[in-house]
């Protein structure tokens, strides 16, 4: 069975509270520059090694398994768009995810 987890900006992983409200809280932690650029990303991952990594200005979609690779990046997304993409990922709607205009 597929599981999904959130990883906060400091590496703590959570598989219990997989809700868009929780993800919105995590996104807020990277939105404002606080001098700690090293820890300005959060991720949504699944048991099949798929990963969405959110940065302040862009989003990376990749498979982190050996031999996996990057699907692409999206830039200039609103918070609403970020949450819509995360919702597709959480629901396992990879057709919708792959239909997005991923670039390099």
DSSP file (Angstrom, degrees, kcal/mol; ACC not computed):
  #  RESIDUE AA STRUCTURE BP1 BP2  ACC     N-H-->O    O-->H-N    N-H-->O    O-->H-N    TCO  KAPPA ALPHA  PHI   PSI    X-CA   Y-CA   Z-CA
    1    1 A X              0   0    0      0, 0.0     2,-0.2     0, 0.0    46,-0.0   0.000 360.0 360.0 360.0 135.7    0.0    0.0    0.0
    2    2 A X        -     0   0    0     44,-0.1     2,-0.3    46,-0.0    44,-0.0  -0.507 360.0-167.9 -73.8 134.0    1.3    3.4   -0.9
    3    3 A X        -     0   0    0     -2,-0.2    44,-1.7     2,-0.0     2,-0.4  -0.886   6.2-151.7-119.3 157.3    2.1    5.8    1.9
    4    4 A X  E     -A   46   0A   0     -2,-0.3     2,-0.3    42,-0.2    42,-0.2  -0.950  12.4-173.9-126.6 144.9    2.8    9.6    1.7
    5    5 A X  E     -A   45   0A   0     40,-2.6    40,-2.5    -2,-0.4     2,-0.4  -0.965  17.7-138.6-137.4 156.9    4.9   11.7    4.1
    6    6 A X  E     -AB  44  14A   0      8,-2.6     8,-2.8    -2,-0.3     2,-0.5  -0.894  13.2-159.2-107.3 143.5    5.8   15.3    4.6
    7    7 A X  E     -AB  43  13A   0     36,-2.5    36,-2.0    -2,-0.4     6,-0.2  -0.991  13.7-142.6-123.2 124.3    9.3   16.4    5.5
    8    8 A X    >   -     0   0    0      4,-2.6     3,-2.0    -2,-0.5    19,-0.0  -0.174  36.3 -88.7 -79.1 177.8    9.7   19.8    7.2
    9    9 A X  T 3  S+     0   0    0      1,-0.3    32,-0.2    17,-0.1    -1,-0.1   0.629 126.9  50.1 -65.3 -13.7   12.6   22.2    6.5
   10   10 A X  T 3  S-     0   0    0      2,-0.1    -1,-0.3    30,-0.1    32,-0.1   0.313 122.6 -98.7-107.6   7.1   14.7   20.6    9.2
   11   11 A X  S <  S+     0   0    0     -3,-2.0     2,-0.4     1,-0.3    -2,-0.1   0.446  71.8 144.5  96.1   0.7   14.3   17.0    8.0
   12   12 A X        -     0   0    0     -5,-0.0    -4,-2.6     1,-0.0     2,-0.3  -0.605  37.8-148.1 -75.7 129.0   11.5   15.8   10.4
   13   13 A X  E     -B    7   0A   0     -2,-0.4     2,-0.4    -6,-0.2    -6,-0.2  -0.777  13.7-170.6-103.3 142.7    9.2   13.4    8.6
   14   14 A X  E     +B    6   0A   0     -8,-2.8    -8,-2.6    -2,-0.3    -2,-0.0  -0.985  19.4 166.3-135.4 122.5    5.5   13.0    9.3
   15   15 A X  S    S+     0   0    0     -2,-0.4     3,-0.3   -10,-0.2   -11,-0.2   0.409  74.5  65.0-107.5  -2.4    3.2   10.3    7.9
   16   16 A X  S    S+     0   0    0      1,-0.2     2,-0.7   -10,-0.1   -11,-0.0   0.835  97.0  47.2 -93.0 -35.2    0.3   10.9   10.3
   17   17 A X        +     0   0    0    -11,-0.1     2,-1.4     2,-0.1    -1,-0.2  -0.582  64.0 159.1-111.4  68.6   -0.9   14.4    9.4
   18   18 A X        +     0   0    0     -2,-0.7     2,-0.3    -3,-0.3    -3,-0.0  -0.678  27.9 126.3 -95.5  83.3   -1.1   14.3    5.6
   19   19 A X     >  -     0   0    0     -2,-1.4     4,-2.0     1,-0.1     3,-0.3  -0.971  68.8-120.7-138.1 150.8   -3.5   17.1    5.0
   20   20 A X  H  > S+     0   0    0     -2,-0.3     4,-2.5     1,-0.2     5,-0.2   0.824 112.9  59.3 -63.7 -31.1   -3.3   20.2    2.8
   21   21 A X  H  > S+     0   0    0      2,-0.2     4,-1.7     1,-0.2    -1,-0.2   0.910 106.9  47.3 -61.9 -41.1   -3.8   22.5    5.8
   22   22 A X  H  > S+     0   0    0     -3,-0.3     4,-2.0     2,-0.2    -2,-0.2   0.905 111.0  51.0 -66.7 -41.0   -0.6   20.9    7.3
   23   23 A X  H  X S+     0   0    0     -4,-2.0     4,-2.8     1,-0.2    -2,-0.2   0.901 106.2  55.2 -63.8 -39.6    1.2   21.4    4.1
   24   24 A X  H  X S+     0   0    0     -4,-2.5     4,-1.8     1,-0.2    -1,-0.2   0.894 107.0  51.3 -58.9 -39.8    0.2   25.0    3.9
   25   25 A X  H  X S+     0   0    0     -4,-1.7     4,-0.8     2,-0.2    -1,-0.2   0.916 111.0  47.6 -62.2 -43.3    1.7   25.5    7.4
   26   26 A X  H >X S+     0   0    0     -4,-2.0     3,-0.8     1,-0.2     4,-0.5   0.895 108.7  54.1 -65.9 -40.2    5.0   23.9    6.2
   27   27 A X  H >X S+     0   0    0     -4,-2.8     3,-1.3     1,-0.2     4,-0.7   0.874 102.4  58.6 -61.2 -36.5    5.0   26.1    3.1
   28   28 A X  H 3X S+     0   0    0     -4,-1.8     4,-0.6     1,-0.3     3,-0.4   0.794  95.9  64.0 -63.3 -27.2    4.7   29.1    5.3
   29   29 A X  H << S+     0   0    0     -4,-0.8    -1,-0.3    -3,-0.8    -2,-0.2   0.703 110.2  36.9 -72.0 -18.2    7.9   28.1    7.1
   30   30 A X  H << S+     0   0    0     -3,-1.3    -1,-0.2    -4,-0.5    -2,-0.2   0.454  96.2  85.1-108.4  -2.8   10.0   28.6    3.9
   31   31 A X  H  < S+     0   0    0     -4,-0.7     2,-0.5    -3,-0.4    -2,-0.1   0.847  84.8  54.2 -70.6 -35.8    8.2   31.6    2.5
   32   32 A X  S  < S-     0   0    0     -4,-0.6     2,-0.3     2,-0.0    -1,-0.1  -0.865  88.0-118.1-108.6 131.1   10.1   34.3    4.3
   33   33 A X        +     0   0    0     -2,-0.5    -2,-0.1     1,-0.1    -3,-0.1  -0.493  36.1 169.6 -66.2 125.2   13.8   34.6    4.2
   34   34 A X        -     0   0    0     -2,-0.3    -1,-0.1    -4,-0.1    -2,-0.0   0.143  62.3 -92.6-123.8  17.5   15.1   34.2    7.8
   35   35 A X  S    S+     0   0    0      1,-0.1     2,-0.6     2,-0.0     3,-0.2   0.355 102.7 102.8  89.3  -6.2   18.9   33.9    7.1
   36   36 A X    >   +     0   0    0      1,-0.2     3,-1.1     3,-0.1    -1,-0.1  -0.620  32.4 157.5-112.2  71.3   18.8   30.1    6.8
   37   37 A X  G >   +     0   0    0     -2,-0.6     3,-1.0     1,-0.2    -1,-0.2   0.768  67.6  69.6 -65.4 -24.8   18.9   29.4    3.1
   38   38 A X  G 3  S+     0   0    0      1,-0.3    -1,-0.2    -3,-0.2     2,-0.1   0.807 105.2  40.3 -63.2 -29.1   20.3   25.9    3.7
   39   39 A X  G <  S+     0   0    0     -3,-1.1    -1,-0.3     1,-0.1    -2,-0.1  -0.365  78.2 117.2-117.6  51.4   16.9   24.8    5.2
   40   40 A X    <   +     0   0    0     -3,-1.0    16,-0.6    -2,-0.1     2,-0.3  -0.249  56.9  77.0-115.2  46.8   14.4   26.5    2.8
   41   41 A X  E     - C   0  55A   0    -32,-0.2     2,-0.3    14,-0.2    14,-0.2  -0.991  49.4-170.8-145.9 154.0   12.7   23.5    1.3
   42   42 A X  E     - C   0  54A   0     12,-1.7    12,-2.9    -2,-0.3     2,-0.3  -0.904  15.8-151.3-132.3 163.5   10.0   21.0    2.4
   43   43 A X  E     -AC   7  53A   0    -36,-2.0   -36,-2.5    -2,-0.3     2,-0.5  -0.968  18.5-151.0-141.6 157.9    8.9   17.9    0.6
   44   44 A X  E     +AC   6  52A   0      8,-2.3     8,-2.8    -2,-0.3     2,-0.3  -0.998  33.4 173.9-121.4 121.6    6.0   15.5    0.0
   45   45 A X  E     -AC   5  51A   0    -40,-2.5   -40,-2.6    -2,-0.5     2,-0.3  -0.829  16.4-152.6-128.1 162.6    7.2   12.0   -0.7
   46   46 A X  E >   -A    4   0A   0      4,-1.9     3,-1.6    -2,-0.3   -42,-0.2  -0.836  36.2 -99.7-131.7 174.8    5.7    8.5   -1.2
   47   47 A X  T 3  S+     0   0    0    -44,-1.7   -43,-0.1     1,-0.3   -45,-0.0   0.569 117.1  63.7 -70.7  -9.8    6.7    4.9   -0.7
   48   48 A X  T 3  S-     0   0    0    -45,-0.2    -1,-0.3     2,-0.1    17,-0.2   0.201 120.0-105.1 -98.2  14.6    7.5    4.6   -4.5
   49   49 A X  S <  S+     0   0    0     -3,-1.6    15,-2.9     1,-0.3    16,-0.4   0.607  73.1 143.7  73.0  15.9   10.3    7.2   -4.2
   50   50 A X  E     - D   0  63A   0     13,-0.2    -4,-1.9    14,-0.1     2,-0.4  -0.642  27.8-173.0 -81.9 146.3    8.4   10.0   -5.9
   51   51 A X  E     -CD  45  62A   0     11,-2.8    11,-2.5    -2,-0.3     2,-0.5  -0.997  26.6-162.6-147.5 134.9    9.1   13.4   -4.4
   52   52 A X  E     -CD  44  61A   0     -8,-2.8    -8,-2.3    -2,-0.4     2,-0.6  -0.986  18.5-165.6-110.6 121.1    7.8   16.9   -4.7
   53   53 A X  E     -CD  43  60A   0      7,-2.8     7,-2.6    -2,-0.5     2,-0.5  -0.942   5.2-154.4-113.5 120.2   10.3   19.3   -3.2
   54   54 A X  E     +CD  42  59A   0    -12,-2.9   -12,-1.7    -2,-0.6     2,-0.2  -0.805  14.7 177.3 -97.7 125.1    9.0   22.8   -2.5
   55   55 A X  E     -C   41   0A   0      3,-2.9     3,-0.2    -2,-0.5   -14,-0.2  -0.726  47.3 -97.0-113.3 168.2   11.4   25.8   -2.5
   56   56 A X  S    S+     0   0    0    -16,-0.6   -15,-0.1    -2,-0.2     3,-0.1   0.865 120.4  20.5 -56.2 -37.1   10.4   29.5   -2.0
   57   57 A X  S    S+     0   0    0      1,-0.1    19,-1.3    19,-0.1     2,-0.3   0.452 127.2  22.8-114.9  -1.7   10.4   30.2   -5.8
   58   58 A X  E     - E   0  75A   0     17,-0.2    -3,-2.9    -3,-0.2     2,-0.4  -0.965  59.0-131.9-158.5 171.6   10.1   26.8   -7.5
   59   59 A X  E     -DE  54  74A   0     15,-2.3    15,-2.1    -2,-0.3     2,-0.4  -0.997  13.8-153.7-135.6 134.6    9.0   23.2   -7.2
   60   60 A X  E     -DE  53  73A   0     -7,-2.6    -7,-2.8    -2,-0.4     2,-0.5  -0.925   3.2-164.8-111.7 132.5   10.9   20.0   -8.2
   61   61 A X  E     +DE  52  72A   0     11,-2.7    10,-2.7    -2,-0.4    11,-1.7  -0.979  30.7 142.4-115.4 124.3    9.2   16.8   -9.2
   62   62 A X  E     -DE  51  70A   0    -11,-2.5   -11,-2.8    -2,-0.5     2,-0.5  -0.963  52.2-121.3-153.6 165.2   11.5   13.8   -9.1
   63   63 A X  E     -DE  50  69A   0      6,-2.9     6,-2.2    -2,-0.3   -13,-0.2  -0.983  22.3-165.2-112.2 118.9   11.9   10.1   -8.4
   64   64 A X        +     0   0    0    -15,-2.9   -14,-0.1    -2,-0.5   -15,-0.1   0.418  50.9 113.3 -89.1   1.7   14.7    9.7   -5.9
   65   65 A X  S >  S-     0   0    0    -16,-0.4     3,-3.2   -17,-0.2     4,-0.3  -0.395  88.2 -82.5 -68.2 150.8   15.2    6.0   -6.4
   66   66 A X  T 3  S+     0   0    0      1,-0.3    -1,-0.1     2,-0.1    -2,-0.1  -0.352 123.6  14.8 -54.9 126.5   18.6    5.0   -7.9
   67   67 A X  T 3  S+     0   0    0     -3,-0.1    -1,-0.3    -2,-0.1    -2,-0.1   0.433 102.8 110.7  84.2  -0.6   18.1    5.5  -11.6
   68   68 A X    <   +     0   0    0     -3,-3.2    -4,-0.2    -5,-0.1    -2,-0.1   0.962  50.5 178.1 -69.1 -89.8   15.0    7.5  -11.1
   69   69 A X  E     -E   63   0A   0     -6,-2.2    -6,-2.9    -4,-0.3     2,-0.3  -0.345  30.9 -49.0 110.2 172.0   15.6   11.1  -12.0
   70   70 A X  E     -E   62   0A   0     -8,-0.2    -8,-0.3     1,-0.2     3,-0.1  -0.640  27.8-169.7 -85.6 132.6   14.1   14.5  -12.3
   71   71 A X  E     -     0   0A   0    -10,-2.7     2,-0.3    -2,-0.3    -9,-0.2   0.870  59.6 -87.4 -82.2 -45.4   10.7   15.0  -14.1
   72   72 A X  E     -E   61   0A   0    -11,-1.7   -11,-2.7    32,-0.1    -1,-0.3  -0.970  34.5 -88.7 162.3-174.0   11.1   18.7  -14.0
   73   73 A X  E     -EF  60 103A   0     30,-3.2    30,-2.7    -2,-0.3     2,-0.4  -0.923  18.5-156.8-129.3 151.3   10.6   22.1  -12.2
   74   74 A X  E     -E   59   0A   0    -15,-2.1   -15,-2.3    -2,-0.3     2,-0.3  -0.989  13.9-168.1-126.4 139.6    7.9   24.6  -12.1
   75   75 A X  E     +E   58   0A   0     -2,-0.4   -17,-0.2   -17,-0.2   -18,-0.0  -0.848  59.6  30.6-123.5 159.6    8.4   28.3  -11.2
   76   76 A X  S    S+     0   0    0    -19,-1.3     2,-0.3    -2,-0.3    -1,-0.2   0.808  74.4 162.1  69.1  32.0    6.2   31.2  -10.3
   77   77 A X        -     0   0    0    -20,-0.2    -1,-0.2    -3,-0.2     2,-0.1  -0.606  34.8-130.1 -86.9 143.5    3.4   29.2   -8.6
   78   78 A X     >  -     0   0    0     -2,-0.3     4,-2.3     1,-0.1     5,-0.2  -0.395  30.6-106.4 -77.1 166.3    0.9   30.7   -6.3
   79   79 A X  H  > S+     0   0    0      1,-0.2     4,-2.3     2,-0.2     5,-0.2   0.888 123.1  54.8 -60.3 -38.0    0.2   29.0   -3.0
   80   80 A X  H  > S+     0   0    0      1,-0.2     4,-2.2     2,-0.2    -1,-0.2   0.922 108.4  47.4 -62.1 -44.6   -3.1   27.8   -4.4
   81   81 A X  H  > S+     0   0    0      2,-0.2     4,-2.4     1,-0.2     5,-0.2   0.895 109.8  53.5 -64.5 -39.8   -1.3   26.1   -7.3
   82   82 A X  H  X S+     0   0    0     -4,-2.3     4,-2.3     1,-0.2    -1,-0.2   0.920 110.9  46.3 -60.1 -43.6    1.3   24.6   -5.0
   83   83 A X  H  X S+     0   0    0     -4,-2.3     4,-2.4     2,-0.2    -1,-0.2   0.865 110.0  53.6 -69.4 -35.1   -1.5   23.0   -2.9
   84   84 A X  H  X S+     0   0    0     -4,-2.2     4,-2.0     2,-0.2    -2,-0.2   0.917 110.8  46.8 -63.2 -42.9   -3.3   21.8   -6.0
   85   85 A X  H  X S+     0   0    0     -4,-2.4     4,-2.2     2,-0.2    -2,-0.2   0.916 112.3  49.9 -65.2 -43.4   -0.1   20.0   -7.2
   86   86 A X  H  X S+     0   0    0     -4,-2.3     4,-3.1     1,-0.2    -2,-0.2   0.893 108.2  53.7 -61.9 -39.5    0.4   18.6   -3.7
   87   87 A X  H  X S+     0   0    0     -4,-2.4     4,-2.5     2,-0.2     6,-0.2   0.912 107.4  50.6 -62.2 -42.8   -3.2   17.3   -3.7
   88   88 A X  H  X>S+     0   0    0     -4,-2.0     5,-2.9     2,-0.2     4,-0.7   0.926 113.2  46.8 -58.9 -44.4   -2.7   15.5   -7.0
   89   89 A X  H ><5S+     0   0    0     -4,-2.2     3,-1.0     3,-0.2    -2,-0.2   0.943 111.6  49.2 -63.1 -49.3    0.5   13.9   -5.6
   90   90 A X  H 3<5S+     0   0    0     -4,-3.1    -1,-0.2     1,-0.3    -2,-0.2   0.896 113.0  47.5 -59.4 -41.6   -1.2   12.9   -2.3
   91   91 A X  H 3<5S-     0   0    0     -4,-2.5    -1,-0.3    -5,-0.2    -2,-0.2   0.603 114.9-118.2 -74.9 -10.9   -4.2   11.4   -4.2
   92   92 A X  T <<5 +     0   0    0     -3,-1.0     2,-1.7    -4,-0.7     3,-0.2   0.751  59.7 153.4  79.4  24.5   -1.7    9.6   -6.5
   93   93 A X     >< +     0   0    0     -5,-2.9     4,-1.9    -6,-0.2     3,-0.2  -0.551   4.6 159.9 -87.1  73.9   -3.0   11.3   -9.6
   94   94 A X  H  >  +     0   0    0     -2,-1.7     4,-2.7     1,-0.2    -1,-0.2   0.733  67.2  63.5 -72.5 -22.4    0.2   11.0  -11.6
   95   95 A X  H  > S+     0   0    0     -3,-0.2     4,-1.2     2,-0.2    -1,-0.2   0.938 106.9  43.6 -63.4 -45.6   -1.5   11.6  -14.9
   96   96 A X  H  4 S+     0   0    0      2,-0.2     4,-0.5    -3,-0.2    -2,-0.2   0.910 114.3  51.0 -65.6 -41.6   -2.5   15.1  -13.8
   97   97 A X  H >< S+     0   0    0     -4,-1.9     3,-1.4     1,-0.2    -2,-0.2   0.944 110.7  47.3 -60.3 -48.6    1.0   15.7  -12.4
   98   98 A X  H 3< S+     0   0    0     -4,-2.7     4,-0.2     1,-0.3    -1,-0.2   0.733 102.7  65.0 -67.8 -21.5    2.7   14.7  -15.6
   99   99 A X  T 3< S+     0   0    0     -4,-1.2    -1,-0.3    -3,-0.2    -2,-0.2   0.614  81.9 100.1 -76.8 -11.7    0.3   16.8  -17.7
  100  100 A X  S <  S-     0   0    0     -3,-1.4     2,-2.2    -4,-0.5    -3,-0.0  -0.367  92.4-101.0 -72.9 156.8    1.7   20.0  -16.0
  101  101 A X        -     0   0    0     -2,-0.1     2,-0.1   -29,-0.0    -1,-0.1  -0.388  49.0-175.7 -81.3  66.0    4.3   22.0  -18.0
  102  102 A X        +     0   0    0     -2,-2.2     2,-0.2    -4,-0.2   -28,-0.2  -0.399   4.9 178.9 -65.1 132.9    7.4   20.7  -16.2
  103  103 A X  B      F   73   0A   0    -30,-2.7   -30,-3.2    -2,-0.1    -1,-0.0  -0.576 360.0 360.0-121.3-173.6   10.6   22.5  -17.3
  104  104 A X              0   0    0    -32,-0.2   -30,-0.1    -2,-0.2   -32,-0.1   0.433 360.0 360.0-102.0 360.0   14.3   22.2  -16.4
